[in-house]
Amino acid sequence: MRSLSFLTAALLPLVLPLVQPMAAQAQPAPCGGDFRAFLQGVSDEAVAQGADPAVAQRFFAGLRQDPKVLKADRAQGIFQSPFIEFSRKLISQDRLDKGRRKATEWDAVFDRIEAEYGVSRGVLLAFWAFETDYGGYQGNFNTANALATLAHDCRRPELFRPQLLAALELYQHGDFDPATTTGAWAGEIGMVQMLPKDIIENGVDGDGDGHVTLKTSVPDALMSGGRMLSSLGWRPNEPWLQEITLPDGFDWALSGLETTMSVAEWERLGVSGRNGALDDGRLQASIVLPQGRGGPAFIAYPNFRVFFEWNQSFTYVLTAAYFATRLEGSPVYDAGNPAPGLAGPQMQQLQRKLQARGHDVGEVDGILGAGTRAAVRAMQAELGLPVDGWPTAELLQAF
């Protein structure tokens, strides 16, 4: 699955790339070099795995590298936006209203998904909205070329080579045309943007026509999305996210996904729902402060972590999870008054300083990812600052 708001077609290409709902990755495979020789190697691998040689030859014969795919793969700037800005950009009243109309229009399909997989309709509506604006913009990149380009590129061949082989398998089944099938730049197809391997493993013929058609069939797309979330570990009929109010004197060091306690334990510490009671006291949960102690506060239940199997961006995941609650009736969050965050160059400067102090922040990219957030918390603790995981100018100047 994959994307957002359609943020607008202009911003969309910056979002699609990050969603990699892959369960297990293959061992690194050869990449780079002459493109035609590379394709021949993939074709030989497919034949060794049982593909018909003539079919494989037809599939790979017309594939071409797409430089626009590589350009999109390197452009991730939108994820530098903090949660409040990002969520306000993606979540409009129009998108909410349209989602609620879709929930009514496809009520019977959502009932089936909830009965079979226990996935709430708000969750699938959120992905449907963010990935393709409810099917309105599904991407116009040639899927086979995109997958071949990314598999040949040596940045993530272990992710995309299996997807290219899976596209060949779909082609053999008559469900993929390398000349005409289009989608996102990273190879996702259809209304909820699924990669070929995920379609093979989790595709559902929701409308009963004998085919899994994610581009044009709403039942197929939604049922497949529900099944995929289930396969990724979704716990049936459980919550995922809820806005909370924190008590005075709350220990900020307890926030973050690294700390998990039962809902009952959080309640004993004074945590309460901002709009209604917290869920089952036996559930394990974490406190999420996307913009530190001055901003919004949420409690994240076990299903929240499944969102990260769909997309690795914390900002995207939290926005999608929050939007799903809005679609089911939750009010707008209390934005609070968070301290100003760091702009891209400042964030990169902070990442370099954290690296110099021995912290693993991953790539110095100006994005507040999981590694940088954990390093920020560790540095805040070391400096005696409130440990809320939110990088500020105060922290940047403190060491």
Buried (B, 14 or more C-beta within 10 A) or exposed (E): BBBBBBBEEEBBBBBBBBBBBBEEEBEEBBBEEEBEEBBBBBBEBBBEEEBEEEBBEEBBEEBEBBEEBBEBBEEBEBBBBBBBEBBEBBBEEEBBEBBBEBBEEBEEBBEBBBEBBBBBBBBBBBBBBBBBBBBEBBBEBBBBBBBBBBBBBEEBBBBBBBBBBBBBBBBBEEBBEBEEBBBBBBBBBBBBBBBBBBBBBBBBBBBEEEBBBBBEBBBBBBBBBBBBBBBBEBBEEBBBBBBBEBEEEBEBBBBBBEEBBBBEEBBEBEBBBBBEEBBEBEBEBBBBBBBBBBBBBBBBBBBBBBBBBBBBBBBBBBBBBBBBBBBBEBEEBBBBEBBEBBEEEBBBBBBEBBBEEEBEBEEBBBBBBBBBBBBBBBBBEEEEBBBBBBBBBEBBEBE
